[in-house]
Amino acid sequence: MNILILGSGGREHAFAWKIKQSALCDRLFVAPGNGGTANLAENIALSETDFDAIKAFVLKENIEMVLVGPELPLVEGIYDYFQQESSLNGVMLIGPSKLGAQLEGSKSFAKYFMQRHNIPTAAFEEFTLENLEEGFDFIEKNKAPFVLKADGLAAGKGVVITESREEAKESLAEMIRDAKFGKASSKVIIEEFLKGIEFSVFVLSDGSDFLILPNAKDYKRIGEGDQGLNTGGMGAISPVPFVDEKLMEKVIERVLKPTIEGLKKEEIVYKGFIYVGLILVDGEPKVIEYNCRMGDPETEIVMPRLENDLLSLLQACSEEKLADVEVKHSALHGATVVLVSGGYPEAYEKGKEMQIPLNDETLCFHAGTKIQDGKLLTNGGRVLAVSALGTSLEAALDKAKKQAEAISYTGKYYRRDIGYEF
């Protein structure tokens, strides 16, 4: 089978690493890819949202499956595009329809979807420029802290948590009136603040059935002890120590089943991954958000813990045969430590030469890298995700951190406290 993966980050490198192991894989392409995927597949200089160019490449290279990594092509409707093009009808595209991708593309859509299907989540109100004054009144009548979320896609950075009413009003005005996150914050959701500990559950759904992949917990703040600015993610662990069988049963019955049933009931086509961001509040799980794809950097530890042939799972998903498949998780613990460029998530420099020592105890998934003149260079804010498995979380973290320390490039930074709560 010839496969095309769309995307350029650590998630796509992890997908490529896993798919390359499958006996079903013939040729593997990644568009546009990075310095790491170049060692596993053929990198193709295609924009992940240039659907016409993707179509031409798929037909030229006899691509049989397209795996969409990032959210933007899904929110812009790549699934629907493939369905409408008769020449692409035989190609398996892994990802939801444009409407299904609204679970991530619009916080408002997701909140009302959860409301309709009695899925536990934080109480909320939505505001735009037209009712901005009502937003100020809402803040004045309620207690801090407040959670403000840009309705649209904001590269994982569209959430602001404020500790006072004044700060909340200022942030609301910046988001809506000053377009802090561009069009994404033309509508803002204000949620009640939920106090608890977060974790993520990932499923692969064929629209009727679903498989649960290894769970994970990521660390979004730049600073140790979860301080500082939000980032795309500074690390992850899997499995999550406090997610036991009893809690997973609650998640399945109260969140996962109602989500899949809700999609079916509303006739929303969904063949792909669903990332469910959850928070445990007084022993009860509530949904913080949905993503219409796998998380990053969680994919970089979920894939090493998934014992199934990923390509077989994706084929079963496309053919609506997931009911016949049993998913297998490794009993080992996993940890991922993300290395970033100095200054990230604000201004940072690219083009720093990198040295990665060989280490057979870890996996190094590239995110923001490129190969230029035979040299491996930094090419983004998040540069590498170093992942390791071990008989305990401590053992996995120890391996990952040792390799993180051994890698060298100017401005390197990583959190040394991933998994610190446990």
N, C-alpha and C positions, 0 to 999 in steps of 0.2 A: 504494500500500500504506500502511495506517495502522500506525504502529509505536509501541510503548511501551518506553522504557528505564527500568529500575529502578535507583535509586541517586541519590546526591547529591554525588559528588566529582568530582575532575579527570578521572578515567577516564571517567565518564559524560558529562562535557562534551565530551571528545575523541571519544567514540562519536557523540554528537549532531552535532558538527561534521562528522564524516566521512559519516555517514548522510544528512545534509541535502544533501550534494552529489549524491546519487544521483537519477537520473531516475525510479527506482522509488518514491521517497518521496513520499507525498501529505501526510498529517498526521503530525506527530511530537510525542510527549508524553514528558515525563520526570517520574518520581515518586520522591522529592519534588523533585528538581532543586536548583538553586542560582541565584545571581545571574547567572551566565554562561549557563546553559542557557535562562534566561528570554528571552534575545535570539535563540535559535534555534528554540525549541520552546515548547509549552505546559506549564508546570510544574503538576503535579497534587499536591494535598496528600493523598498516600496513603503509608501505611507499607509498606516493601518486604517486610515479613513478614506483612501482613494479607491472606492469600490470598483470603478471601471478598470483601473490598472490591476487590481487584485483579480478580477474576473479574467482579464487577458492572460495573466500569469497562470492561473488555475487551469485554464483550457490548454495553454501552450505546454505545460509540464505534466498534464494528466493527473492533477491533484485529486485525490479521492476523499480527503478529509481536511477541513480547515478548523483549527482550534483557536478561538479568539481569547487572548489573554486579558487585555485591558478593557475598561468599561466603555470608553468613548465610541468605538465602532459599534458596540452593542446598542448603546443609547441612540446612536444615529441611524440604527436600523439595518445593519449588515445581514441579519437573518432574513428579514423581509425582502431585501434586495436579491438574495440568492433564491428565494422562493419565487420571485417574480420573473427571474431570468430563466427561460426554458432550457438554455444550454447548460445551466448549472444545477438542474434538478436532480441529477444523480450524485451530486457532491454532498457529503455529510458535513454540516456546519454545526459545531458545538457552541451553543450560546442561545439565550432566549430571544424571542421576538422583540421588536421595538417597544411594544406595550409592556411585555414582561420585564424588560430592562428598566422600566420606570420605577421599579422597586428600589433601584439605586439612583436613577436619574432625577427623581423628584422625591424629596423628603415628605412633601405634602401627600403625594400619591401613596407612598408607603404607609404613612400614618393613618390615612382614611381606609386603606386596605386592611390594616390590622384592626381598626375599629369595627369594620363590617364583619370581620370573621372572629371577633372576640379573642384576639391574640394579645397577651399582656404586654403593655408598653407604657411609657410615661404619658401623663395628660399633657395636652398641647393646645396652642392657638397659633394661627398664621396671620402674618401682616405683610402689607405692601406699601408703596408710597401713598396710595389712596387712603389707607386707614392707619397711617403712621402714628397719628395722635392717639388713636385707640391703643396702639402698642405701648405708648408711653403711659397711658392710664392703666393698662394691664400690669405693667411693671410696678407702678405706684401702689396698686392694690394687693400685690403679692409679695411674699418674702424671698429674699435672696438666700442662696445663690440661684442664678438663672442660667439656663443653657440655651444659647442662640445658635441656630443651624441655618446656613444658606440652603435654600430649597434645591438648587441645582448642583452639578458637579463642580468641585473646587479642589481637585487633586488631593483629597484627604485632609485639607486644611480649613474647611469651611465651618468649623465648630468653635464657638467662643463661650467659655464659662466665666461668668462675672460674679464677683463677691458682694456687690452692692447695687442698689437701685440706680444710682447715678452712673456707675460704670456700665450697667446694662442699657440704659437709655443712650449713652454715648456710642456704645457698640452697635445698637440697633440703627441709629442714625448713620453711622459709618457704613454699615452693610447695605442699607437700602438707599439712602439719599446720596452717599458718596461712592456707591458701587465698589466697596472694598474687595469683593470677590467677583467683580464684573456682573454679567447677567445672572450668574448663579445666585446672587443675593438680592435680586429684584423682589424676591419673596423670601421671608424669613420665618422659620418656625421657632416659637419660644416654648420650651418644654419645662416641665417640673424637673428639679434636680433630684436624681436618684443616687443614694449613697450605697455603695456596695463594691464588689470586686467583679471585674469584667472577664469574659472568656468568649471564645468563638467556636461555633459548630459549622461544619461544611457538609453540604449534601450535593449529590449528583442526581438530578431528576430527569426522567424522560417524559414528564407531563402526566404520568399516571402513577408511577412508583418512584421511590428514591432510595439511595444508598447513603449511609452516614460514613464519612471519611474520618480519619483521626482528628480529634479536637485540638485546639491550640489556644494559647494566650499570647498576645503581642504587647509590645511596649512602645507607645507612640511618642512620649516626651523625649526631648533631646538630652535632658540632664538626668543624672543618677538620682534615685529616689523618686522618679517620675516628676521631676521639676522642669520648668522652662517651657519653651515653645513646642507645639505639636509638630510632628514630622510624619512622613509616610510610614514610619515604623523602624525602631532601632534594634529589634530582636524579637524572638519568640521561643516558646517552649511547648512541648507536646509529649505526652498527654498532660492535661491540666490536673495538678494534684488533688484539688477538691471536687472535681467532677466525677462523682461515683455513679454507680448503677441507678440509684434512687433518683438522683438529680437528672440524669439523662432520660429517665422514664418521664419525668415531668416535662422536659424539653420536647421530647417526642410527641407526647399527648397534647400539650398545650400550645406548642409552637410549630413543630415541623409538619405534623399531620394537617392541622388547620391551614397552614400556608399552602401546601400542595393541593388540598381540597378546595381552597379558595381560588387558586389559579384555575383549576378545572371548572369550578362552578361559574367563574366569570369568563370562561372560554379564552383564557390567556395562554398562548402557545409558549411552552417553556421546556427546552431540551438543553440543559447545561447545569453549571454549578450555581448554587445559592450559598452565599456566605451569610450566616446569621450572627450578628454581634449581639451578645447578651450581657446582662448584668445580674448578679445574684444579690437580691435585696431581702434580708431577713429570711434566707433559705428558699426564696421563690425566684425563679428566672423571669426576667422581663427583656423584651427586645429593644435594643438601642437603635439598631439599623439593619438593613439588608444591603448586601452588595450582589450584583448580578454576575459575579465572576469569583475566582479564588482570590484570597487575600495575599498581600505581599508585605512583609516577608514570611507569612505563615506557610505559604506553598513550599518554601525552601526547607521546611522541616516536616510538613505533612507528606510530601512525596517520598522522602526517605523512609517514613514509617508505614507507607502503604505497600502491602506485600503483593497486591494484584498486579497483573499486566494492565497498565493504564490504557493502552490502545484498545485492548479488548473491552474494557469498561466503557470507553467512549463510543465504540462501535455499538455496543448493546444499548447505550443511551440513545443514539441516533435511530436505532431500529425498534425502540420502545420494548426492549427485552430485559430491563433491569430486574424485573421480578424473578428472573431465572438465575441471577448472579448473587453470590455471597462475597461480601467485602471482608478482607483480612487485614488487621492492623498488627504491626510489630509489637512485641512485648517490651521492646527496648524504649528507653526514654530518649528524647531528642531536644537539642537546643540550637538556636541560631543567633549569632552575634553579627550585627550589621556595622560595617565600616563606612564612614562617611567622609566627605571633604570638609576641611576646616571652614567654619562659618555657617555651614548648613544648619537649619533650613533657610537662613537668610543668604546674603551674598557669599559666593564661594568661587574659587578658581578651578578651572579644568586643565587638562593637559599635563598632569604630573606623572612622571614615569613611575611604574610600579614593579616591585619584586615580590613574587609569591613562592615561597619555598615549597617543595614537594612534601606532602604529608598524607600518608595513606589512611590516617585515622579521621580525617575530616573531608568534607565536600566544600568546594568554594564556588558559589554561584555568583556570576557577574551580574551587576545591575547597570551602573554607569561607567562602562569601560569601552575602549575602542583600541584597535590595533592600527598603528600608523608608522610607516617606515620600519616595520618589523618590531616595533616596541609596543608594549602594553601601557596605555595611558588612562588616567582618570577622565571621565566624560559625563559626570553628573554629580548630584548631591549625595545620593546613596550609591556607593561604589561597589561594595562586595557584601555578600551574606555568607558567613562561615558557619556551616552546620556540622553537627556531630551527633552520633548515637552512643549511648552507654547503658550499663546495667542500672544506673540511677541517674537522676537529674543532675546531681553534683558531678558525676563522672563525665556526662555529656558536656556540661558547661565548662569543666576543666579543659577538656580537649579543644573546644571551640575557642576559648579565651587564649590558650597557648598559641594556637595558629594565628589568631587575630593579632597577637603581640609580635609574632614573627614576620608578618607581612609589612612591607615598608613602602611608603610614598609620602611626599611632603604634605603636611597638614592632616594626616590621618587622625581620626577620632572615633572612638567607640565606647559604648557603655559597658563598664566592667561589672555591673550589678544586675544583669538580666536574670530573672528568676529570684530576685532578692527576697520576695515575700515568703519563700518556701525553704 
